[in-house]
Amino acid sequence: MLYIIGLGLGNEKDITLRGLEAVKACDKVYIESYTSLLSFGISSDGLSTLEKLYGKAVVLADRETVEEKADAILSEAQESDVAFLVVGDPFGATTHTDLVVRAKKLGVDVKVVHNASVMNAVGVCGLQLYRYGETVSIPFFTETWRPSSFYEKIQRNRVLGLHTLCLLDIRVKEPSLESLSRGRKQYEPPRYMTIGTALEQLLEVEQMRGESAYNEDTHCVGFARLGSEDQMVVAGSMKQLLTVDFGAPLHCLVIVGETHPVEEEMLDFYKLGDGN
């Protein structure tokens, strides 16, 4: 049996009772570490905290393990109960869907235990979830690669008056281009996109495209460390949010569409200068 278990957003205590029971019953426990991370960090300290709670060892599963060596995990799940832990909700990333598909093709039974995700936790700012359009990802730009495919999606959302959730890039255990060219992988330090970087890139693309999908006066909401005790939510224009230090990761951003009076009343609590 393969259990895919959501851990929630804040810390190790956000796992559900059903999820915790499943983990304790499993023979092997993996935790996925590259599409997100817990607020206390996937580190040796973080793992020991999880292991203490679960009463058993936890194996860190990086991108290479999940995408290239998933067969080994599924082979174990054919013979015993295996838990695959995911920060947030299990289906917040396509990789986890792929794991389920591969498991089912091999005849491995799969049970899913859901939890909170960034996709619903952004509701804390008061913008109603059913008034969101397509979610977009903002990747880190490089000197030679400056993609802008997210621009059309934001533009469509704004034409419809819908809010846009922007998920910001996470680069964990990424091989450097130089090491790949030499045929020997060396990994770059982890990088987590900030709201400031995302806004700079968004405005750069707008300047390049010039189609007025948004501008520096467009209202947004910035989120940092959603679900944690020190979570931060700030509403303001793009220009205003560029001046805010949101602190440690993870960050995400919402570009605000047309708002209902009830949404506006809630957003007022998070506007700059209002004690957020």
Residue pairs with C-beta under 8 A, 6 or more apart in sequence:
1 77
1 80
1 81
1 82
1 108
1 109
1 110
1 111
2 73
2 74
2 77
2 82
2 84
2 99
2 103
2 108
2 109
2 110
2 111
3 22
3 23
3 26
3 81
3 82
3 83
3 84
3 110
3 111
3 112
3 113
4 84
4 86
4 90
4 96
4 99
4 100
4 110
4 111
4 112
4 113
5 15
5 19
5 22
5 23
5 83
5 84
5 85
5 86
5 90
5 112
5 113
5 115
6 15
6 16
6 19
6 86
6 87
6 88
6 89
6 90
6 113
6 114
6 115
6 116
6 117
7 14
7 15
7 19
7 31
7 38
7 85
7 86
7 87
7 88
7 115
8 14
8 15
8 16
8 87
8 88
8 115
8 116
8 227
9 38
9 39
9 87
9 88
9 116
9 117
9 118
9 121
9 226
9 227
9 228
10 38
10 39
10 227
10 228
10 229
11 38
11 39
11 40
11 49
11 228
12 38
12 40
12 46
12 49
12 50
12 53
13 53
14 115
14 116
14 227
15 23
15 53
15 115
16 113
16 114
16 115
18 113
19 113
19 115
20 53
20 54
22 83
22 111
22 113
23 29
23 54
23 56
23 83
23 85
24 54
24 55
24 56
25 81
26 80
26 81
26 82
26 83
27 76
27 80
27 81
27 82
28 59
28 76
28 80
28 81
28 82
28 83
29 54
29 56
29 57
29 58
29 59
29 82
29 83
29 85
30 58
30 59
30 60
30 61
30 65
30 73
30 82
30 83
30 84
30 85
31 42
31 47
31 50
31 58
31 59
31 60
31 61
31 84
31 85
31 86
32 61
32 66
32 84
32 85
32 86
32 87
32 95
32 96
33 42
33 60
33 61
33 62
33 172
34 62
34 63
34 66
34 170
34 172
34 173
35 86
35 87
35 92
35 93
35 95
35 170
36 86
36 87
36 88
36 92
36 93
36 170
36 250
37 87
37 170
37 172
37 249
37 250
38 46
38 87
39 225
39 227
39 228
40 46
40 49
42 60
47 58
47 60
50 58
50 85
51 57
51 58
58 85
61 73
61 84
62 172
62 173
63 172
63 173
64 173
65 73
66 73
66 95
66 99
67 95
70 98
70 99
70 102
71 102
73 82
73 84
73 99
74 99
74 102
74 103
74 106
74 108
76 82
77 103
77 108
78 106
78 107
78 108
84 96
84 99
86 92
86 93
86 96
88 115
88 116
88 117
88 118
89 114
89 115
89 116
89 117
89 119
90 96
90 112
90 113
90 114
90 115
91 97
91 112
92 117
92 118
92 119
100 110
100 112
103 110
104 110
116 227
118 165
118 167
118 223
118 226
118 252
119 135
119 165
120 129
121 226
121 227
122 129
122 165
122 221
122 223
122 226
122 252
122 254
123 129
124 223
124 226
124 231
124 233
125 221
125 223
125 233
125 235
125 254
125 266
125 267
125 270
126 262
126 263
126 265
126 266
126 267
126 269
126 270
127 163
127 221
127 254
127 256
127 259
127 263
127 266
127 267
128 260
128 262
128 263
131 161
131 162
131 163
131 257
131 258
131 260
131 263
132 157
132 162
132 163
132 164
132 165
133 153
133 156
133 157
133 160
133 162
133 163
133 164
133 257
134 153
134 156
134 157
134 164
135 164
135 165
135 166
135 167
136 150
136 153
136 154
136 164
136 165
136 166
136 167
137 150
137 166
137 167
137 168
137 169
138 150
138 166
138 167
138 168
138 169
138 193
138 198
138 201
138 202
138 253
139 147
139 169
140 169
140 171
140 191
140 193
140 197
141 147
141 201
141 204
146 201
146 204
146 205
148 205
148 208
148 209
150 166
150 205
151 205
151 206
151 209
151 211
151 213
153 164
154 164
154 166
154 213
154 214
154 255
155 211
155 213
157 163
157 164
157 255
157 257
158 164
158 213
158 214
158 255
158 257
160 257
161 257
161 258
162 257
162 258
163 254
163 255
163 256
163 257
164 254
164 255
164 257
165 252
165 253
165 254
166 198
166 202
166 252
166 253
166 254
166 255
167 252
168 192
168 193
168 194
168 195
168 197
168 198
168 250
168 251
168 252
168 253
169 191
169 192
169 193
170 190
170 191
170 192
170 193
170 249
170 250
171 188
171 190
171 191
171 192
172 190
173 187
173 190
174 187
174 188
175 185
175 186
175 187
175 188
176 186
176 187
176 188
178 186
179 185
179 186
179 187
192 249
192 250
192 251
193 251
194 246
194 249
194 251
195 222
195 224
195 241
195 244
195 246
195 251
195 252
195 253
196 241
196 242
196 244
196 246
198 251
198 253
199 220
199 238
199 241
199 242
199 253
200 242
202 214
202 238
203 215
203 216
203 238
206 212
206 213
206 214
206 215
214 238
214 255
215 238
216 237
216 238
216 239
217 237
217 238
217 239
218 237
218 238
218 255
218 256
219 235
219 236
219 237
219 255
219 256
220 235
220 236
220 237
220 238
220 241
220 253
220 254
220 255
220 256
221 233
221 234
221 235
221 253
221 254
221 256
221 267
221 270
222 232
222 233
222 234
222 235
222 236
222 241
222 244
222 246
222 251
222 252
222 253
223 231
223 232
223 233
223 251
223 252
223 253
223 254
224 231
224 232
224 246
224 247
224 248
224 249
224 250
224 251
225 231
225 232
225 247
225 248
225 249
225 250
226 250
226 252
230 247
232 246
232 247
232 276
233 270
233 276
234 241
234 244
234 246
234 270
234 271
234 272
234 276
235 256
235 267
235 270
235 271
235 272
235 276
236 244
236 271
236 272
240 272
241 253
244 272
256 267
259 267
268 274
269 276
270 276
